[in-house]
């Protein structure tokens, strides 16, 4: 069961088309797996259209004002008034995984076809795209029971669990969960022992390892982020 979701503000920006590409990619990957957010985005799109139609040509309102009205309207909607989103047939790869529709522009048949860079014997990364704002869109693939070195964030990081699960000091995150971290957070993610974990990640800035030996990887991480 998915327990971690994008904020209402982020879903509003996504529904209105104003969310930047890198973040929209993560939100779309989450929404595809989350019926709750599918319904909420459907509501937002419907309510946004109603608000737009209600505006007279000579009246302009700020985005914050419109968002406030949208949230007020959502609170008035009963739960059974949600708009359902038709689910298309998922794409099953040769390795048995289902690749989100939003990632099929990068993946033809399976995750193994990508060019993975090994950070350690149990951790691999690959960059999918470098957004024009400098954000890096990447995938991480960690073996069952694998641990990420303790690190902090120098910018915002969004993560969507595509396969498997991992935990950190704040909780357990399973398939479909949406996780947001920033420079206030330090953590040491650990993949559960039952299966490997594949995550979609957006990094505004490179992570910074804080361990005695893992710090040696920081120059490599920074170069990789800059190169995209």
C-alpha positions as CSV (number, residue, x, y, z in Angstrom):
1,X,0.0,0.0,0.0
2,X,1.3,3.4,-1.0
3,X,1.7,5.7,2.0
4,X,3.9,8.6,0.8
5,X,2.6,11.0,-1.8
6,X,3.5,14.4,-3.4
7,X,2.2,17.5,-1.6
8,X,-1.1,19.0,-2.7
9,X,0.7,22.0,-4.0
10,X,2.9,19.8,-6.2
11,X,-0.1,17.9,-7.5
12,X,-1.8,21.2,-8.3
13,X,1.2,22.4,-10.2
14,X,1.4,19.1,-12.0
15,X,-2.3,19.2,-13.0
16,X,-2.0,22.8,-14.2
17,X,1.1,21.9,-16.3
18,X,3.3,24.4,-14.4
19,X,5.6,21.8,-12.7
20,X,9.1,21.7,-14.1
21,X,10.0,18.7,-16.3
22,X,12.2,16.8,-13.8
23,X,9.6,17.0,-11.0
24,X,6.7,16.3,-13.3
25,X,8.5,13.1,-14.4
26,X,8.7,11.8,-10.8
27,X,5.1,12.8,-10.0
28,X,3.8,11.1,-13.2
29,X,5.7,7.9,-12.3
30,X,4.1,8.0,-8.8
31,X,0.6,8.8,-10.1
32,X,0.7,5.9,-12.5
33,X,0.9,3.6,-9.5
34,X,-1.3,5.5,-7.0
35,X,-5.1,5.5,-7.4
36,X,-5.5,8.1,-4.7
37,X,-3.3,10.7,-6.5
38,X,-4.9,9.7,-9.9
39,X,-8.3,10.7,-8.4
40,X,-6.9,13.9,-6.9
41,X,-5.3,15.0,-10.1
42,X,-8.5,14.3,-12.0
43,X,-10.3,16.5,-9.5
44,X,-7.8,19.3,-9.9
45,X,-8.0,19.2,-13.6
46,X,-11.8,19.3,-13.5
47,X,-11.9,22.1,-10.9
48,X,-9.2,24.0,-12.8
49,X,-11.3,23.9,-15.9
50,X,-14.3,25.2,-13.9
51,X,-12.4,28.0,-12.4
52,X,-11.0,29.0,-15.8
53,X,-14.4,29.1,-17.4
54,X,-15.8,31.2,-14.5
55,X,-13.1,33.9,-15.1
56,X,-14.2,37.0,-17.0
57,X,-11.7,38.2,-19.6
58,X,-10.9,41.4,-17.7
59,X,-10.3,39.6,-14.3
60,X,-6.9,38.1,-13.6
61,X,-6.0,36.3,-10.4
62,X,-2.7,35.2,-9.1
63,X,-1.7,31.6,-9.1
64,X,-1.8,31.5,-5.3
65,X,-5.3,32.8,-5.3
66,X,-6.4,30.2,-7.9
67,X,-4.7,27.4,-6.0
68,X,-6.4,28.5,-2.8
69,X,-9.8,28.3,-4.5
70,X,-9.0,24.8,-5.9
71,X,-8.1,23.5,-2.5
72,X,-11.3,25.0,-1.0
73,X,-13.4,23.2,-3.7
74,X,-11.6,19.9,-3.2
75,X,-12.4,19.9,0.5
76,X,-16.1,20.3,-0.5
77,X,-16.1,17.3,-2.8
78,X,-17.3,13.9,-1.4
79,X,-14.9,11.0,-1.8
80,X,-17.2,9.2,-4.3
81,X,-17.1,12.2,-6.6
82,X,-13.6,11.5,-7.6
83,X,-12.8,11.2,-11.3
84,X,-11.3,7.8,-12.2
85,X,-8.4,7.6,-14.5
86,X,-8.4,4.8,-17.1
87,X,-5.5,2.4,-16.6
88,X,-3.8,1.3,-19.7
89,X,-2.1,-2.1,-20.0
90,X,1.3,-1.9,-18.2
91,X,4.5,-2.7,-20.1
92,X,6.1,-5.8,-18.7
93,X,9.8,-6.1,-19.4
94,X,11.7,-9.2,-20.1
95,X,13.1,-9.1,-16.5
96,X,9.5,-9.2,-15.2
97,X,9.4,-5.6,-14.1
98,X,6.8,-3.1,-15.2
99,X,8.3,0.1,-16.6
100,X,6.2,3.3,-15.9
101,X,4.8,4.8,-19.1
102,X,6.6,8.0,-18.4
103,X,10.0,6.2,-18.6
104,X,9.4,4.2,-21.8
105,X,11.0,7.0,-23.8
106,X,14.3,6.0,-22.1
107,X,13.9,2.2,-21.8
108,X,13.1,0.0,-24.8
109,X,12.8,-3.5,-23.3
110,X,14.3,-3.8,-19.7
111,X,16.3,-2.0,-17.1
112,X,19.3,-4.1,-17.8
113,X,19.8,-2.4,-21.2
114,X,20.8,0.9,-19.6
115,X,24.4,1.9,-19.0
116,X,24.8,1.5,-15.2
117,X,27.7,3.0,-13.3
118,X,28.7,1.0,-10.2
119,X,29.1,3.0,-7.1
120,X,29.8,-0.2,-5.1
121,X,29.3,-3.9,-5.6
122,X,25.7,-3.5,-4.6
123,X,24.8,0.0,-5.9
124,X,24.4,1.2,-9.5
125,X,23.3,4.5,-11.0
126,X,22.4,5.6,-14.4
127,X,21.5,9.1,-15.6
128,X,18.4,9.3,-17.9
129,X,18.3,13.1,-18.5
130,X,19.7,16.4,-17.5
131,X,16.9,19.0,-17.2
132,X,17.6,22.5,-18.4
133,X,17.4,23.8,-14.8
134,X,20.4,21.6,-13.9
135,X,18.4,18.8,-12.2
136,X,19.6,15.3,-12.9
137,X,17.0,12.6,-13.6
138,X,18.4,9.2,-12.7
139,X,17.7,5.6,-11.7
140,X,19.3,3.8,-8.8
141,X,19.5,0.0,-8.5
142,X,20.5,-1.5,-5.2
143,X,20.8,-5.2,-4.5
144,X,18.7,-6.8,-1.8
145,X,20.0,-5.9,1.6
146,X,22.3,-3.3,0.1
147,X,23.0,0.0,2.0
148,X,23.7,3.4,0.7
149,X,26.5,5.2,2.5
150,X,25.4,7.8,5.0
151,X,24.9,11.1,3.1
152,X,23.3,14.5,3.2
153,X,21.6,16.5,0.4
154,X,22.9,19.8,-0.9
155,X,19.6,20.4,-2.8
156,X,16.2,18.9,-3.2
157,X,15.9,15.2,-4.0
158,X,12.7,13.4,-5.1
159,X,12.5,9.6,-5.2
160,X,9.9,7.3,-6.5
161,X,10.2,3.6,-5.6
162,X,9.7,1.6,-8.8
163,X,10.5,-1.9,-7.5
164,X,11.3,-3.3,-4.1
165,X,11.6,-1.3,-0.9
166,X,14.0,0.6,1.3
167,X,14.1,2.1,4.7
168,X,15.9,5.0,6.4
169,X,15.7,6.8,9.7
170,X,12.3,8.2,8.8
171,X,10.5,5.1,7.8
172,X,9.9,2.3,5.2
173,X,9.2,3.1,1.5
174,X,7.6,0.6,-0.8
175,X,6.8,0.4,-4.5
176,X,5.0,3.5,-5.6
177,X,6.0,5.7,-2.6
178,X,7.1,9.3,-3.3
179,X,9.8,10.6,-1.1
180,X,11.1,14.2,-0.8
181,X,14.4,15.2,0.8
182,X,16.3,18.5,1.0
183,X,19.4,19.9,2.7
184,X,17.8,19.5,6.1
185,X,18.0,15.7,5.8
186,X,20.8,13.2,6.4
187,X,20.1,9.6,6.0
188,X,21.4,6.1,5.3
189,X,18.9,4.2,3.1
190,X,18.9,0.4,3.4
191,X,17.2,-1.9,0.9
192,X,15.0,-4.7,2.3
193,X,16.5,-8.2,2.2
194,X,13.8,-9.8,0.1
195,X,14.4,-8.1,-3.3
196,X,16.5,-5.5,-5.1
197,X,15.3,-1.9,-5.2
198,X,15.0,0.3,-8.3
199,X,14.2,4.0,-7.8
200,X,13.6,7.0,-10.0
201,X,15.4,10.0,-8.6
202,X,15.6,13.7,-9.3
203,X,18.6,15.6,-7.8
204,X,18.8,19.3,-7.9
205,X,22.4,19.1,-6.6
206,X,24.7,16.2,-6.0
207,X,24.5,14.3,-2.7
208,X,27.4,14.5,-0.3
209,X,28.7,11.4,1.5
210,X,29.6,12.0,5.1
211,X,31.3,8.8,6.1
212,X,35.0,8.6,6.7
213,X,35.7,6.5,3.6
214,X,32.7,7.2,1.5
215,X,33.7,10.9,1.3
216,X,36.3,9.8,-1.2
217,X,33.4,9.3,-3.6
218,X,32.2,12.9,-3.5
219,X,34.4,14.3,-6.3
220,X,33.1,11.5,-8.6
221,X,29.5,12.2,-7.7
222,X,29.9,15.9,-8.4
223,X,31.6,15.3,-11.7
224,X,28.8,12.9,-12.7
225,X,26.1,15.4,-11.7
226,X,27.8,18.2,-13.7
227,X,28.2,16.0,-16.8
228,X,24.7,14.6,-16.7
